[in-house]
């Protein structure tokens, strides 16, 4: 006898659903993790781009003095050529006045001469001025709190991209805090 029913049995359909469920359980977290890692990588690249713009600005603008070993020069994002740094990969705005690059002159190792060291402080918020006070708006903040350029390339660099309340938004308004973090005596904000 030939079976003329050409459908799937309930057991076969159930097996397919279970297999798809297992695949989704494994695949979805991996996909979300990869997407988040790519967003963090883009955020870090934007911080490096901001530092490159600061390097160009300090070299081309003769009114800005290079720091000596006892000073810090701070260049805000709003004063840099940063037209490509409007929106973060998290669909939030980069804060032009709260994001900045700090430049110091430091002795990197005991055997080396003094050299210029660049620090990035990059903040993104739900609004351009980071003044959104709506409930849960701070949860969407992203940022890199005053990190050295060399730290942006280390293996634990993804840990530098913070979110929510961990983002120090008002660091630029307190030069004393910058001095404290960089252990310097003089801060020049341009």
Secondary structure, DSSP 4 states (H G I P E B T S, - for coil): ------S--HHHHHHHHHHHHHHHHHHHHHHHHHHHHHHHHHHHHHHHHHHHHHHHHHHH-TTSPPP-TTEEEEEEGGGS--TT-SB-TTS-EEPTTT-EEEEEEEE-STTS-EEEEEEEEEEEESSTTS---STTGGGG-EEEEEEEGGGGGSTTGGGGEEEGGGS-TTGGG-HHHHHHHHT-SEEEE-
